Amino acid sequence: MAASAAAQGALNINSADAAAFQGQMVGIGEAKARAIVQHRDEHGPFSSVDDLLEVKGIGAKTLEQNRDRLSVE
């Protein structure tokens, strides 16, 4: 139940654009935001928030800082 409550209002990483990533994620600038969108375009939708670790420049620390802000739908 906590996971669904946290997901309400969360940023959907499969539909967000670069501006949304940059604006709503901690530690994500323009270049990393574009890299997330490019990775999604090239490899298809993310199956989990943890898949962001496959994006160059996104590490475990950045993911953990943002985990509660993100969702996959």
PDB file of N, CA, C, O and CB in Angstrom:
ATOM      1  N   MET A   1       0.820  -1.183   0.000  1.00  0.00           N
ATOM      2  CA  MET A   1       0.000   0.000   0.000  1.00  0.00           C
ATOM      3  C   MET A   1       0.866   1.249   0.000  1.00  0.00           C
ATOM      4  O   MET A   1       0.501   2.239  -0.634  1.00  0.00           O
ATOM      5  CB  MET A   1      -0.934  -0.003   1.194  1.00  0.00           C
ATOM      6  N   ALA A   2       1.983   1.236   0.679  1.00  0.00           N
ATOM      7  CA  ALA A   2       2.865   2.404   0.720  1.00  0.00           C
ATOM      8  C   ALA A   2       3.400   2.732  -0.670  1.00  0.00           C
ATOM      9  O   ALA A   2       3.549   3.904  -1.015  1.00  0.00           O
ATOM     10  CB  ALA A   2       4.031   2.163   1.691  1.00  0.00           C
ATOM     11  N   ALA A   3       3.690   1.710  -1.467  1.00  0.00           N
ATOM     12  CA  ALA A   3       4.223   1.951  -2.797  1.00  0.00           C
ATOM     13  C   ALA A   3       3.203   2.656  -3.676  1.00  0.00           C
ATOM     14  O   ALA A   3       3.552   3.569  -4.425  1.00  0.00           O
ATOM     15  CB  ALA A   3       4.655   0.644  -3.440  1.00  0.00           C
ATOM     16  N   SER A   4       1.929   2.234  -3.590  1.00  0.00           N
ATOM     17  CA  SER A   4       0.925   2.894  -4.418  1.00  0.00           C
ATOM     18  C   SER A   4       0.671   4.316  -3.934  1.00  0.00           C
ATOM     19  O   SER A   4       0.395   5.198  -4.748  1.00  0.00           O
ATOM     20  CB  SER A   4      -0.379   2.095  -4.414  1.00  0.00           C
ATOM     21  N   ALA A   5       0.757   4.553  -2.654  1.00  0.00           N
ATOM     22  CA  ALA A   5       0.590   5.910  -2.130  1.00  0.00           C
ATOM     23  C   ALA A   5       1.745   6.798  -2.588  1.00  0.00           C
ATOM     24  O   ALA A   5       1.538   7.966  -2.918  1.00  0.00           O
ATOM     25  CB  ALA A   5       0.503   5.893  -0.586  1.00  0.00           C
ATOM     26  N   ALA A   6       2.948   6.253  -2.607  1.00  0.00           N
ATOM     27  CA  ALA A   6       4.112   7.023  -3.039  1.00  0.00           C
ATOM     28  C   ALA A   6       4.028   7.318  -4.528  1.00  0.00           C
ATOM     29  O   ALA A   6       4.526   8.347  -4.986  1.00  0.00           O
ATOM     30  CB  ALA A   6       5.412   6.268  -2.718  1.00  0.00           C
ATOM     31  N   ALA A   7       3.401   6.422  -5.290  1.00  0.00           N
ATOM     32  CA  ALA A   7       3.333   6.589  -6.732  1.00  0.00           C
ATOM     33  C   ALA A   7       2.334   7.671  -7.152  1.00  0.00           C
ATOM     34  O   ALA A   7       2.423   8.193  -8.263  1.00  0.00           O
ATOM     35  CB  ALA A   7       2.966   5.275  -7.379  1.00  0.00           C
ATOM     36  N   GLN A   8       1.398   8.008  -6.286  1.00  0.00           N
ATOM     37  CA  GLN A   8       0.433   9.042  -6.639  1.00  0.00           C
ATOM     38  C   GLN A   8       1.156  10.361  -6.837  1.00  0.00           C
ATOM     39  O   GLN A   8       1.887  10.825  -5.961  1.00  0.00           O
ATOM     40  CB  GLN A   8      -0.658   9.175  -5.555  1.00  0.00           C
ATOM     41  N   GLY A   9       0.940  10.954  -7.995  1.00  0.00           N
ATOM     42  CA  GLY A   9       1.587  12.213  -8.294  1.00  0.00           C
ATOM     43  C   GLY A   9       3.053  12.073  -8.673  1.00  0.00           C
ATOM     44  O   GLY A   9       3.750  13.072  -8.848  1.00  0.00           O
ATOM     45  N   ALA A  10       3.521  10.841  -8.799  1.00  0.00           N
ATOM     46  CA  ALA A  10       4.916  10.599  -9.143  1.00  0.00           C
ATOM     47  C   ALA A  10       5.122  10.799 -10.646  1.00  0.00           C
ATOM     48  O   ALA A  10       4.186  10.707 -11.440  1.00  0.00           O
ATOM     49  CB  ALA A  10       5.345   9.172  -8.717  1.00  0.00           C
ATOM     50  N   LEU A  11       6.341  11.066 -10.998  1.00  0.00           N
ATOM     51  CA  LEU A  11       6.725  11.269 -12.388  1.00  0.00           C
ATOM     52  C   LEU A  11       6.819   9.914 -13.087  1.00  0.00           C
ATOM     53  O   LEU A  11       7.598   9.052 -12.680  1.00  0.00           O
ATOM     54  CB  LEU A  11       8.072  12.038 -12.486  1.00  0.00           C
ATOM     55  N   ASN A  12       6.023   9.732 -14.141  1.00  0.00           N
ATOM     56  CA  ASN A  12       6.054   8.489 -14.906  1.00  0.00           C
ATOM     57  C   ASN A  12       7.260   8.539 -15.849  1.00  0.00           C
ATOM     58  O   ASN A  12       7.283   9.325 -16.796  1.00  0.00           O
ATOM     59  CB  ASN A  12       4.715   8.276 -15.705  1.00  0.00           C
ATOM     60  N   ILE A  13       8.251   7.698 -15.583  1.00  0.00           N
ATOM     61  CA  ILE A  13       9.482   7.744 -16.366  1.00  0.00           C
ATOM     62  C   ILE A  13       9.301   7.237 -17.793  1.00  0.00           C
ATOM     63  O   ILE A  13      10.202   7.390 -18.619  1.00  0.00           O
ATOM     64  CB  ILE A  13      10.548   6.938 -15.679  1.00  0.00           C
ATOM     65  N   ASN A  14       8.149   6.635 -18.095  1.00  0.00           N
ATOM     66  CA  ASN A  14       7.902   6.165 -19.456  1.00  0.00           C
ATOM     67  C   ASN A  14       7.152   7.174 -20.313  1.00  0.00           C
ATOM     68  O   ASN A  14       6.982   6.951 -21.511  1.00  0.00           O
ATOM     69  CB  ASN A  14       7.132   4.881 -19.414  1.00  0.00           C
ATOM     70  N   SER A  15       6.702   8.276 -19.728  1.00  0.00           N
ATOM     71  CA  SER A  15       6.000   9.272 -20.532  1.00  0.00           C
ATOM     72  C   SER A  15       6.540  10.694 -20.342  1.00  0.00           C
ATOM     73  O   SER A  15       6.194  11.595 -21.108  1.00  0.00           O
ATOM     74  CB  SER A  15       4.534   9.245 -20.196  1.00  0.00           C
ATOM     75  N   ALA A  16       7.375  10.897 -19.339  1.00  0.00           N
ATOM     76  CA  ALA A  16       7.896  12.238 -19.053  1.00  0.00           C
ATOM     77  C   ALA A  16       8.851  12.700 -20.147  1.00  0.00           C
ATOM     78  O   ALA A  16       9.572  11.900 -20.744  1.00  0.00           O
ATOM     79  CB  ALA A  16       8.608  12.259 -17.693  1.00  0.00           C
ATOM     80  N   ASP A  17       8.839  14.007 -20.397  1.00  0.00           N
ATOM     81  CA  ASP A  17       9.805  14.572 -21.327  1.00  0.00           C
ATOM     82  C   ASP A  17      11.028  15.080 -20.559  1.00  0.00           C
ATOM     83  O   ASP A  17      11.048  15.066 -19.328  1.00  0.00           O
ATOM     84  CB  ASP A  17       9.164  15.713 -22.155  1.00  0.00           C
ATOM     85  N   ALA A  18      12.028  15.521 -21.287  1.00  0.00           N
ATOM     86  CA  ALA A  18      13.279  15.946 -20.656  1.00  0.00           C
ATOM     87  C   ALA A  18      13.056  17.083 -19.667  1.00  0.00           C
ATOM     88  O   ALA A  18      13.687  17.116 -18.611  1.00  0.00           O
ATOM     89  CB  ALA A  18      14.283  16.374 -21.715  1.00  0.00           C
ATOM     90  N   ALA A  19      12.168  18.012 -19.999  1.00  0.00           N
ATOM     91  CA  ALA A  19      11.902  19.140 -19.107  1.00  0.00           C
ATOM     92  C   ALA A  19      11.316  18.662 -17.780  1.00  0.00           C
ATOM     93  O   ALA A  19      11.642  19.211 -16.727  1.00  0.00           O
ATOM     94  CB  ALA A  19      10.947  20.138 -19.776  1.00  0.00           C
ATOM     95  N   ALA A  20      10.461  17.653 -17.821  1.00  0.00           N
ATOM     96  CA  ALA A  20       9.864  17.110 -16.595  1.00  0.00           C
ATOM     97  C   ALA A  20      10.931  16.424 -15.737  1.00  0.00           C
ATOM     98  O   ALA A  20      10.964  16.609 -14.521  1.00  0.00           O
ATOM     99  CB  ALA A  20       8.729  16.112 -16.939  1.00  0.00           C
ATOM    100  N   PHE A  21      11.799  15.636 -16.369  1.00  0.00           N
ATOM    101  CA  PHE A  21      12.880  15.004 -15.609  1.00  0.00           C
ATOM    102  C   PHE A  21      13.752  16.052 -14.938  1.00  0.00           C
ATOM    103  O   PHE A  21      14.084  15.939 -13.758  1.00  0.00           O
ATOM    104  CB  PHE A  21      13.734  14.114 -16.521  1.00  0.00           C
ATOM    105  N   GLN A  22      14.114  17.060 -15.695  1.00  0.00           N
ATOM    106  CA  GLN A  22      14.995  18.101 -15.171  1.00  0.00           C
ATOM    107  C   GLN A  22      14.313  18.865 -14.041  1.00  0.00           C
ATOM    108  O   GLN A  22      14.958  19.210 -13.051  1.00  0.00           O
ATOM    109  CB  GLN A  22      15.412  19.067 -16.291  1.00  0.00           C
ATOM    110  N   GLY A  23      13.036  19.128 -14.177  1.00  0.00           N
ATOM    111  CA  GLY A  23      12.323  19.931 -13.194  1.00  0.00           C
ATOM    112  C   GLY A  23      11.932  19.194 -11.932  1.00  0.00           C
ATOM    113  O   GLY A  23      11.804  19.808 -10.873  1.00  0.00           O
ATOM    114  N   GLN A  24      11.738  17.885 -12.024  1.00  0.00           N
ATOM    115  CA  GLN A  24      11.187  17.144 -10.894  1.00  0.00           C
ATOM    116  C   GLN A  24      12.157  16.187 -10.221  1.00  0.00           C
ATOM    117  O   GLN A  24      11.842  15.642  -9.163  1.00  0.00           O
ATOM    118  CB  GLN A  24      10.009  16.385 -11.344  1.00  0.00           C
ATOM    119  N   MET A  25      13.318  15.971 -10.800  1.00  0.00           N
ATOM    120  CA  MET A  25      14.285  15.055 -10.198  1.00  0.00           C
ATOM    121  C   MET A  25      15.452  15.824  -9.588  1.00  0.00           C
ATOM    122  O   MET A  25      15.920  16.812 -10.154  1.00  0.00           O
ATOM    123  CB  MET A  25      14.798  14.054 -11.240  1.00  0.00           C
ATOM    124  N   VAL A  26      15.908  15.369  -8.450  1.00  0.00           N
ATOM    125  CA  VAL A  26      17.066  15.953  -7.768  1.00  0.00           C
ATOM    126  C   VAL A  26      18.334  15.505  -8.483  1.00  0.00           C
ATOM    127  O   VAL A  26      18.511  14.315  -8.745  1.00  0.00           O
ATOM    128  CB  VAL A  26      17.104  15.540  -6.259  1.00  0.00           C
ATOM    129  N   GLY A  27      19.213  16.446  -8.799  1.00  0.00           N
ATOM    130  CA  GLY A  27      20.503  16.100  -9.384  1.00  0.00           C
ATOM    131  C   GLY A  27      20.475  15.800 -10.867  1.00  0.00           C
ATOM    132  O   GLY A  27      21.448  15.277 -11.411  1.00  0.00           O
ATOM    133  N   ILE A  28      19.372  16.121 -11.533  1.00  0.00           N
ATOM    134  CA  ILE A  28      19.258  15.863 -12.965  1.00  0.00           C
ATOM    135  C   ILE A  28      19.220  17.195 -13.706  1.00  0.00           C
ATOM    136  O   ILE A  28      18.297  17.993 -13.542  1.00  0.00           O
ATOM    137  CB  ILE A  28      17.991  15.013 -13.283  1.00  0.00           C
ATOM    138  N   GLY A  29      20.237  17.412 -14.520  1.00  0.00           N
ATOM    139  CA  GLY A  29      20.291  18.609 -15.348  1.00  0.00           C
ATOM    140  C   GLY A  29      19.812  18.299 -16.750  1.00  0.00           C
ATOM    141  O   GLY A  29      19.276  17.224 -17.020  1.00  0.00           O
ATOM    142  N   GLU A  30      20.013  19.254 -17.629  1.00  0.00           N
ATOM    143  CA  GLU A  30      19.518  19.124 -18.995  1.00  0.00           C
ATOM    144  C   GLU A  30      20.121  17.918 -19.720  1.00  0.00           C
ATOM    145  O   GLU A  30      19.401  17.176 -20.388  1.00  0.00           O
ATOM    146  CB  GLU A  30      19.815  20.392 -19.772  1.00  0.00           C
ATOM    147  N   ALA A  31      21.421  17.719 -19.596  1.00  0.00           N
ATOM    148  CA  ALA A  31      22.082  16.621 -20.320  1.00  0.00           C
ATOM    149  C   ALA A  31      21.597  15.257 -19.843  1.00  0.00           C
ATOM    150  O   ALA A  31      21.316  14.382 -20.662  1.00  0.00           O
ATOM    151  CB  ALA A  31      23.602  16.715 -20.153  1.00  0.00           C
ATOM    152  N   LYS A  32      21.495  15.063 -18.530  1.00  0.00           N
ATOM    153  CA  LYS A  32      21.033  13.764 -18.012  1.00  0.00           C
ATOM    154  C   LYS A  32      19.567  13.543 -18.339  1.00  0.00           C
ATOM    155  O   LYS A  32      19.155  12.419 -18.628  1.00  0.00           O
ATOM    156  CB  LYS A  32      21.248  13.676 -16.492  1.00  0.00           C
ATOM    157  N   ALA A  33      18.775  14.609 -18.296  1.00  0.00           N
ATOM    158  CA  ALA A  33      17.355  14.484 -18.640  1.00  0.00           C
ATOM    159  C   ALA A  33      17.209  14.024 -20.096  1.00  0.00           C
ATOM    160  O   ALA A  33      16.406  13.142 -20.397  1.00  0.00           O
ATOM    161  CB  ALA A  33      16.612  15.837 -18.418  1.00  0.00           C
ATOM    162  N   ARG A  34      17.988  14.626 -20.988  1.00  0.00           N
ATOM    163  CA  ARG A  34      17.947  14.208 -22.394  1.00  0.00           C
ATOM    164  C   ARG A  34      18.440  12.767 -22.548  1.00  0.00           C
ATOM    165  O   ARG A  34      17.919  12.018 -23.375  1.00  0.00           O
ATOM    166  CB  ARG A  34      18.801  15.158 -23.264  1.00  0.00           C
ATOM    167  N   ALA A  35      19.437  12.379 -21.758  1.00  0.00           N
ATOM    168  CA  ALA A  35      19.963  11.013 -21.838  1.00  0.00           C
ATOM    169  C   ALA A  35      18.905   9.988 -21.429  1.00  0.00           C
ATOM    170  O   ALA A  35      18.832   8.908 -22.015  1.00  0.00           O
ATOM    171  CB  ALA A  35      21.208  10.867 -20.949  1.00  0.00           C
ATOM    172  N   ILE A  36      18.089  10.317 -20.433  1.00  0.00           N
ATOM    173  CA  ILE A  36      17.017   9.409 -20.008  1.00  0.00           C
ATOM    174  C   ILE A  36      16.030   9.210 -21.152  1.00  0.00           C
ATOM    175  O   ILE A  36      15.668   8.079 -21.475  1.00  0.00           O
ATOM    176  CB  ILE A  36      16.286   9.960 -18.749  1.00  0.00           C
ATOM    177  N   VAL A  37      15.598  10.305 -21.761  1.00  0.00           N
ATOM    178  CA  VAL A  37      14.634  10.225 -22.862  1.00  0.00           C
ATOM    179  C   VAL A  37      15.238   9.472 -24.046  1.00  0.00           C
ATOM    180  O   VAL A  37      14.565   8.651 -24.669  1.00  0.00           O
ATOM    181  CB  VAL A  37      14.188  11.640 -23.299  1.00  0.00           C
ATOM    182  N   GLN A  38      16.503   9.751 -24.358  1.00  0.00           N
ATOM    183  CA  GLN A  38      17.162   9.070 -25.474  1.00  0.00           C
ATOM    184  C   GLN A  38      17.261   7.568 -25.212  1.00  0.00           C
ATOM    185  O   GLN A  38      17.013   6.763 -26.110  1.00  0.00           O
ATOM    186  CB  GLN A  38      18.563   9.661 -25.712  1.00  0.00           C
ATOM    187  N   HIS A  39      17.624   7.189 -23.985  1.00  0.00           N
ATOM    188  CA  HIS A  39      17.715   5.763 -23.644  1.00  0.00           C
ATOM    189  C   HIS A  39      16.359   5.094 -23.820  1.00  0.00           C
ATOM    190  O   HIS A  39      16.273   3.999 -24.376  1.00  0.00           O
ATOM    191  CB  HIS A  39      18.220   5.575 -22.195  1.00  0.00           C
ATOM    192  N   ARG A  40      15.312   5.740 -23.355  1.00  0.00           N
ATOM    193  CA  ARG A  40      13.957   5.192 -23.481  1.00  0.00           C
ATOM    194  C   ARG A  40      13.568   5.058 -24.951  1.00  0.00           C
ATOM    195  O   ARG A  40      12.974   4.055 -25.346  1.00  0.00           O
ATOM    196  CB  ARG A  40      12.939   6.085 -22.740  1.00  0.00           C
ATOM    197  N   ASP A  41      13.899   6.065 -25.762  1.00  0.00           N
ATOM    198  CA  ASP A  41      13.573   6.021 -27.193  1.00  0.00           C
ATOM    199  C   ASP A  41      14.304   4.878 -27.900  1.00  0.00           C
ATOM    200  O   ASP A  41      13.749   4.230 -28.787  1.00  0.00           O
ATOM    201  CB  ASP A  41      13.928   7.357 -27.859  1.00  0.00           C
ATOM    202  N   GLU A  42      15.549   4.641 -27.500  1.00  0.00           N
ATOM    203  CA  GLU A  42      16.371   3.624 -28.166  1.00  0.00           C
ATOM    204  C   GLU A  42      16.101   2.203 -27.673  1.00  0.00           C
ATOM    205  O   GLU A  42      16.222   1.246 -28.437  1.00  0.00           O
ATOM    206  CB  GLU A  42      17.829   3.947 -27.971  1.00  0.00           C
ATOM    207  N   HIS A  43      15.733   2.063 -26.391  1.00  0.00           N
ATOM    208  CA  HIS A  43      15.611   0.734 -25.787  1.00  0.00           C
ATOM    209  C   HIS A  43      14.191   0.360 -25.388  1.00  0.00           C
ATOM    210  O   HIS A  43      13.957  -0.746 -24.903  1.00  0.00           O
ATOM    211  CB  HIS A  43      16.487   0.652 -24.586  1.00  0.00           C
ATOM    212  N   GLY A  44      13.247   1.264 -25.586  1.00  0.00           N
ATOM    213  CA  GLY A  44      11.860   0.974 -25.214  1.00  0.00           C
ATOM    214  C   GLY A  44      11.578   1.391 -23.781  1.00  0.00           C
ATOM    215  O   GLY A  44      12.461   1.882 -23.078  1.00  0.00           O
ATOM    216  N   PRO A  45      10.338   1.189 -23.357  1.00  0.00           N
ATOM    217  CA  PRO A  45       9.934   1.662 -22.022  1.00  0.00           C
ATOM    218  C   PRO A  45      10.707   0.975 -20.897  1.00  0.00           C
ATOM    219  O   PRO A  45      11.160  -0.163 -21.024  1.00  0.00           O
ATOM    220  CB  PRO A  45       8.442   1.435 -21.822  1.00  0.00           C
ATOM    221  N   PHE A  46      10.836   1.694 -19.816  1.00  0.00           N
ATOM    222  CA  PHE A  46      11.463   1.142 -18.616  1.00  0.00           C
ATOM    223  C   PHE A  46      10.483   0.180 -17.957  1.00  0.00           C
ATOM    224  O   PHE A  46       9.285   0.461 -17.901  1.00  0.00           O
ATOM    225  CB  PHE A  46      11.888   2.274 -17.624  1.00  0.00           C
ATOM    226  N   SER A  47      10.973  -0.944 -17.459  1.00  0.00           N
ATOM    227  CA  SER A  47      10.090  -1.881 -16.770  1.00  0.00           C
ATOM    228  C   SER A  47      10.047  -1.611 -15.267  1.00  0.00           C
ATOM    229  O   SER A  47       9.116  -2.036 -14.583  1.00  0.00           O
ATOM    230  CB  SER A  47      10.540  -3.316 -17.030  1.00  0.00           C
ATOM    231  N   SER A  48      11.050  -0.910 -14.757  1.00  0.00           N
ATOM    232  CA  SER A  48      11.053  -0.512 -13.344  1.00  0.00           C
ATOM    233  C   SER A  48      11.902   0.746 -13.191  1.00  0.00           C
ATOM    234  O   SER A  48      12.689   1.096 -14.070  1.00  0.00           O
ATOM    235  CB  SER A  48      11.596  -1.666 -12.429  1.00  0.00           C
ATOM    236  N   VAL A  49      11.725   1.407 -12.069  1.00  0.00           N
ATOM    237  CA  VAL A  49      12.509   2.609 -11.773  1.00  0.00           C
ATOM    238  C   VAL A  49      14.000   2.265 -11.759  1.00  0.00           C
ATOM    239  O   VAL A  49      14.830   3.090 -12.141  1.00  0.00           O
ATOM    240  CB  VAL A  49      12.080   3.227 -10.413  1.00  0.00           C
ATOM    241  N   ASP A  50      14.336   1.065 -11.324  1.00  0.00           N
ATOM    242  CA  ASP A  50      15.741   0.635 -11.258  1.00  0.00           C
ATOM    243  C   ASP A  50      16.411   0.620 -12.633  1.00  0.00           C
ATOM    244  O   ASP A  50      17.638   0.681 -12.720  1.00  0.00           O
ATOM    245  CB  ASP A  50      15.831  -0.751 -10.631  1.00  0.00           C
ATOM    246  N   ASP A  51      15.626   0.539 -13.699  1.00  0.00           N
ATOM    247  CA  ASP A  51      16.196   0.544 -15.047  1.00  0.00           C
ATOM    248  C   ASP A  51      16.906   1.860 -15.365  1.00  0.00           C
ATOM    249  O   ASP A  51      17.708   1.915 -16.298  1.00  0.00           O
ATOM    250  CB  ASP A  51      15.102   0.286 -16.076  1.00  0.00           C
ATOM    251  N   LEU A  52      16.624   2.913 -14.608  1.00  0.00           N
ATOM    252  CA  LEU A  52      17.331   4.183 -14.824  1.00  0.00           C
ATOM    253  C   LEU A  52      18.831   4.029 -14.610  1.00  0.00           C
ATOM    254  O   LEU A  52      19.613   4.834 -15.116  1.00  0.00           O
ATOM    255  CB  LEU A  52      16.782   5.264 -13.888  1.00  0.00           C
ATOM    256  N   LEU A  53      19.244   3.003 -13.864  1.00  0.00           N
ATOM    257  CA  LEU A  53      20.672   2.765 -13.645  1.00  0.00           C
ATOM    258  C   LEU A  53      21.396   2.415 -14.943  1.00  0.00           C
ATOM    259  O   LEU A  53      22.621   2.508 -15.015  1.00  0.00           O
ATOM    260  CB  LEU A  53      20.868   1.646 -12.629  1.00  0.00           C
ATOM    261  N   GLU A  54      20.643   2.014 -15.967  1.00  0.00           N
ATOM    262  CA  GLU A  54      21.241   1.694 -17.262  1.00  0.00           C
ATOM    263  C   GLU A  54      21.588   2.953 -18.056  1.00  0.00           C
ATOM    264  O   GLU A  54      22.318   2.883 -19.045  1.00  0.00           O
ATOM    265  CB  GLU A  54      20.295   0.816 -18.072  1.00  0.00           C
ATOM    266  N   VAL A  55      21.068   4.101 -17.627  1.00  0.00           N
ATOM    267  CA  VAL A  55      21.318   5.361 -18.328  1.00  0.00           C
ATOM    268  C   VAL A  55      22.657   5.924 -17.861  1.00  0.00           C
ATOM    269  O   VAL A  55      22.890   6.075 -16.661  1.00  0.00           O
ATOM    270  CB  VAL A  55      20.163   6.387 -18.078  1.00  0.00           C
ATOM    271  N   LYS A  56      23.535   6.233 -18.814  1.00  0.00           N
ATOM    272  CA  LYS A  56      24.837   6.788 -18.470  1.00  0.00           C
ATOM    273  C   LYS A  56      24.662   8.063 -17.648  1.00  0.00           C
ATOM    274  O   LYS A  56      23.914   8.965 -18.026  1.00  0.00           O
ATOM    275  CB  LYS A  56      25.661   7.073 -19.743  1.00  0.00           C
ATOM    276  N   GLY A  57      25.357   8.118 -16.534  1.00  0.00           N
ATOM    277  CA  GLY A  57      25.293   9.294 -15.673  1.00  0.00           C
ATOM    278  C   GLY A  57      24.308   9.176 -14.529  1.00  0.00           C
ATOM    279  O   GLY A  57      24.280  10.037 -13.650  1.00  0.00           O
ATOM    280  N   ILE A  58      23.501   8.129 -14.521  1.00  0.00           N
ATOM    281  CA  ILE A  58      22.562   7.908 -13.422  1.00  0.00           C
ATOM    282  C   ILE A  58      23.130   6.793 -12.554  1.00  0.00           C
ATOM    283  O   ILE A  58      23.240   5.647 -12.991  1.00  0.00           O
ATOM    284  CB  ILE A  58      21.117   7.548 -13.950  1.00  0.00           C
ATOM    285  N   GLY A  59      23.484   7.135 -11.339  1.00  0.00           N
ATOM    286  CA  GLY A  59      24.035   6.154 -10.419  1.00  0.00           C
ATOM    287  C   GLY A  59      23.066   5.829  -9.304  1.00  0.00           C
ATOM    288  O   GLY A  59      21.967   6.380  -9.235  1.00  0.00           O
ATOM    289  N   ALA A  60      23.484   4.934  -8.436  1.00  0.00           N
ATOM    290  CA  ALA A  60      22.634   4.485  -7.335  1.00  0.00           C
ATOM    291  C   ALA A  60      22.226   5.643  -6.422  1.00  0.00           C
ATOM    292  O   ALA A  60      21.085   5.703  -5.965  1.00  0.00           O
ATOM    293  CB  ALA A  60      23.354   3.414  -6.524  1.00  0.00           C
ATOM    294  N   LYS A  61      23.153   6.554  -6.157  1.00  0.00           N
ATOM    295  CA  LYS A  61      22.842   7.681  -5.266  1.00  0.00           C
ATOM    296  C   LYS A  61      21.746   8.560  -5.860  1.00  0.00           C
ATOM    297  O   LYS A  61      20.798   8.931  -5.167  1.00  0.00           O
ATOM    298  CB  LYS A  61      24.105   8.523  -4.998  1.00  0.00           C
ATOM    299  N   THR A  62      21.873   8.886  -7.126  1.00  0.00           N
ATOM    300  CA  THR A  62      20.861   9.707  -7.788  1.00  0.00           C
ATOM    301  C   THR A  62      19.523   8.985  -7.810  1.00  0.00           C
ATOM    302  O   THR A  62      18.481   9.594  -7.567  1.00  0.00           O
ATOM    303  CB  THR A  62      21.299  10.061  -9.218  1.00  0.00           C
ATOM    304  N   LEU A  63      19.545   7.701  -8.098  1.00  0.00           N
ATOM    305  CA  LEU A  63      18.301   6.930  -8.126  1.00  0.00           C
ATOM    306  C   LEU A  63      17.631   6.948  -6.759  1.00  0.00           C
ATOM    307  O   LEU A  63      16.427   7.187  -6.666  1.00  0.00           O
ATOM    308  CB  LEU A  63      18.571   5.480  -8.567  1.00  0.00           C
ATOM    309  N   GLU A  64      18.384   6.703  -5.710  1.00  0.00           N
ATOM    310  CA  GLU A  64      17.795   6.667  -4.368  1.00  0.00           C
ATOM    311  C   GLU A  64      17.244   8.027  -3.945  1.00  0.00           C
ATOM    312  O   GLU A  64      16.232   8.094  -3.248  1.00  0.00           O
ATOM    313  CB  GLU A  64      18.831   6.197  -3.356  1.00  0.00           C
ATOM    314  N   GLN A  65      17.900   9.111  -4.361  1.00  0.00           N
ATOM    315  CA  GLN A  65      17.404  10.453  -4.035  1.00  0.00           C
ATOM    316  C   GLN A  65      16.059  10.723  -4.698  1.00  0.00           C
ATOM    317  O   GLN A  65      15.289  11.559  -4.226  1.00  0.00           O
ATOM    318  CB  GLN A  65      18.419  11.517  -4.465  1.00  0.00           C
ATOM    319  N   ASN A  66      15.777  10.025  -5.782  1.00  0.00           N
ATOM    320  CA  ASN A  66      14.581  10.301  -6.567  1.00  0.00           C
ATOM    321  C   ASN A  66      13.545   9.187  -6.568  1.00  0.00           C
ATOM    322  O   ASN A  66      12.451   9.370  -7.101  1.00  0.00           O
ATOM    323  CB  ASN A  66      14.971  10.587  -7.956  1.00  0.00           C
ATOM    324  N   ARG A  67      13.863   8.041  -5.987  1.00  0.00           N
ATOM    325  CA  ARG A  67      12.996   6.865  -6.086  1.00  0.00           C
ATOM    326  C   ARG A  67      11.533   7.174  -5.736  1.00  0.00           C
ATOM    327  O   ARG A  67      10.629   6.740  -6.450  1.00  0.00           O
ATOM    328  CB  ARG A  67      13.517   5.768  -5.173  1.00  0.00           C
ATOM    329  N   ASP A  68      11.291   7.909  -4.659  1.00  0.00           N
ATOM    330  CA  ASP A  68       9.926   8.178  -4.220  1.00  0.00           C
ATOM    331  C   ASP A  68       9.192   9.150  -5.121  1.00  0.00           C
ATOM    332  O   ASP A  68       7.977   9.305  -5.001  1.00  0.00           O
ATOM    333  CB  ASP A  68       9.937   8.708  -2.825  1.00  0.00           C
ATOM    334  N   ARG A  69       9.904   9.807  -6.019  1.00  0.00           N
ATOM    335  CA  ARG A  69       9.293  10.773  -6.943  1.00  0.00           C
ATOM    336  C   ARG A  69       8.895  10.133  -8.262  1.00  0.00           C
ATOM    337  O   ARG A  69       8.227  10.765  -9.081  1.00  0.00           O
ATOM    338  CB  ARG A  69      10.248  11.924  -7.207  1.00  0.00           C
ATOM    339  N   LEU A  70       9.299   8.886  -8.477  1.00  0.00           N
ATOM    340  CA  LEU A  70       9.182   8.254  -9.796  1.00  0.00           C
ATOM    341  C   LEU A  70       8.216   7.097  -9.804  1.00  0.00           C
ATOM    342  O   LEU A  70       7.987   6.451  -8.781  1.00  0.00           O
ATOM    343  CB  LEU A  70      10.525   7.780 -10.265  1.00  0.00           C
ATOM    344  N   SER A  71       7.654   6.840 -10.964  1.00  0.00           N
ATOM    345  CA  SER A  71       6.802   5.666 -11.156  1.00  0.00           C
ATOM    346  C   SER A  71       6.999   5.130 -12.571  1.00  0.00           C
ATOM    347  O   SER A  71       7.546   5.805 -13.442  1.00  0.00           O
ATOM    348  CB  SER A  71       5.304   6.013 -10.901  1.00  0.00           C
ATOM    349  N   VAL A  72       6.541   3.905 -12.772  1.00  0.00           N
ATOM    350  CA  VAL A  72       6.535   3.286 -14.097  1.00  0.00           C
ATOM    351  C   VAL A  72       5.102   2.824 -14.333  1.00  0.00           C
ATOM    352  O   VAL A  72       4.568   2.004 -13.587  1.00  0.00           O
ATOM    353  CB  VAL A  72       7.577   2.079 -14.208  1.00  0.00           C
ATOM    354  N   GLU A  73       4.504   3.353 -15.361  1.00  0.00           N
ATOM    355  CA  GLU A  73       3.103   2.976 -15.640  1.00  0.00           C
ATOM    356  C   GLU A  73       2.956   2.543 -17.080  1.00  0.00           C
ATOM    357  O   GLU A  73       1.858   2.189 -17.509  1.00  0.00           O
ATOM    358  CB  GLU A  73       2.141   4.147 -15.340  1.00  0.00           C
TER     359      GLU A  73
END
